Amino acid sequence: MNSSSAVATDPGWRPALSWRILLYGLVPAVFVTRLAGDNSSFGIVRIRQYFLGFFVTKLYLTSVTRIVSRVQDIIDPPAWWWPVFISYSVVSLGLTLWSRSKPLDVNDESLLKKSYLASFMLGHSFALTPTMLGFVGTFIVGGMRSLLLGLGFSLLGFLVIAPTRASLKRRQDEVSRQGSTLSVLGTLTRE
């Protein structure tokens, strides 16, 4: 490992607990727009803030859906809905796993960081789709069942992509197996 990996320590989840969770949760475009520009200031703390913002978004969606589902009264949901929904959610989970299996670019630190962020955002998008489809299902079948089931599938996906210490260690092992001395955590803690 290089010298930057020797001094890189995981700051943990505590620094991620800030008002930005609300901002990223309610207005995810703020994070994505910023990410599309200069992403040099996006370290592990910001990634974890965005990850936690997911739960703020889900609380909002659940609240809105609860109100809407009480107003809506559909007697006969379409027969095609549940097989399509379950199939799509399972495929989304598989794609979430696939996004984490893509190798990181180890040519230099900036490419390593960009490839990690791309992998994280891709996995996040795939993990989020069952919840979004479940939200739509609230209007198709009525009630909260499709949203709650979508949240369950999304939670499984988010467990796969969570930027935990163990996940970062696995990614570091992958980088080392590619013959690189770059540090994933070192790259992500430099803001």
N, C-alpha and C positions, 0 to 999 in steps of 0.2 A: 504494500500500500504506500501511497505517497505521503508526504509530510502533512498535507491538508487533512488526510483521513485520520491521522494520529490525534489531532486536536479537535476533530469534529465530535460533538456530543449531541445527543438527541435532547432538545429542550423540553420534551414531554408535551402533554396536552394542555397544561395550565395556561401558557401564553396564548393559546388559541381561543380561550374563553374571553371574548370581548364583544363590543357592540357590533363589530363587523359580521358576526354570525347572523344578526338580524338583517343587516344590509344584504349579505350574500344570499340569505334564505328567501327574503321577500323580493329582491331584485337581482336574480342571478346574472342578468346581463351585465351588471357592473363588473363582476369578476371576469366574465368571459371577454368583455370588451378590453379590459385592462390586460388580460392574458394575451390577447391577439396582438397587442402592441409590444412594448418593451417588457418582457417577462423576467428581467434580471432581478427584480425585487420580489419575485414569488418564490419564497422558500417554503420549508416544511410547515411553518406556523400558518401561513396563508392557505396552504393546501388543506390543512386540518380545519381552519376556520370555514372554508368553503364546504368541506365534508360535513361539519356540524350544522351549517346552514341548511343542509338537506332536511334536517328534522324540523326546522322552523317552517320550511315550505310545506312539509307534510302535515304539520299541525294546522296550518292555514287551509290547505286543501280539505282536510278532514272536517274542519269547522264549516266551511262553505258547503261541502257535500251533505253534511248532517242537516243543515237548514233546507237545502234543495230537496233532499230525499223525503223530508217530512211533507213538503208541499206536493211533490209528484206522487201520483198513484197509478202505476201501470200494473194491470192485472196479469196480462200474458206477455212475459218477456219472449223475445224471439229465440227459437230453438238453437240457432247457429251460434249464439253469443258465447256460451260457456266453453265449447270446444275450441273456438277461435281464440278466446282470451287465454285459456290455459296453455294452448300450443304456443302462442306468441310469447307468453311469459317464460316458458321453459327455454325457448330459443334465445330470448334475451339473456337469461341466466348463462346459457352456453357461450354467448358472445361476450358476456362480461368476463368469464373465465379465459376465453381466447385473447381478450385485450391485455390481460396480465401475462400471457405467455409470449408476447412479442418481445424479442430481444431489444435491450437498450443500446443506443448508439454510443460507443465508447471511444470515438475518435478524439474528442476533447471535452472539457467540462461543460461548455455551453450546449453542445449537442447532447450530452448525457442528460442535462437538466431539461432540455426541450423534449427529448424522447420520453423521459419520465412523466413530464406534464401531459404530453400527448396521450400516453398510455393511461394515465389517471383519468383524464377528461373523457376519453373514449369509453373506458369502463364505467365511469359515472353516467354517461349518456345511456349506455345499454342497461345499467342497473335501474335507472330512473323510469324507463319506458313502461314496465308493468303498472307502476303507480299512475302514470298519465293515462294509460289505457283503462285502468280501473276507475279513474275519475270520469272518463267518457262513459264507461259502463253504468255509472250511477244514473245517467240520463236515459240510457237504453233500457236497462232492466229495473230501475228504481231500487231504492234501499242502498245500504252501505256495503253489501257483501262483496261486490266487485272491487270497490276501493280497498277494503280491508285485505282481501286476497292479494291485490296488486301491491299493497304495502308489505305484505309478507314476502312476496317474491323479491321486491326491491331491497328489503332488509337483508335477505340472503346475498344478493348482489353486492350490497354495500359492505357486508362482512368480508367479501372477497377482496374488495379494492381499498379497504380502510388503510390509511397510511400509518400503520402501527410500527412499533420497533421490530417486531418479528417480520413484518412485510418488508421493511427496509433492509433487514438483514438478509432475507431471501434474495432481494434484488441485488444486494452487494455481492452475494455469493455467485449470482449469475454473471455479474460484471467481472469478477475474479476468474471465473471459468473461461471467459472470453480472452483472458490473458492481459487484462488491463489493471493498472494500479490506481485508477480513479476511484474516488469515494462518492457513493450515492449520497450519503448523509452529509458529507463535507460540501458537496455541490449544492444541496438543498438548504443547508443552514447558512450559506453565504448569501446575504440579501443585498 
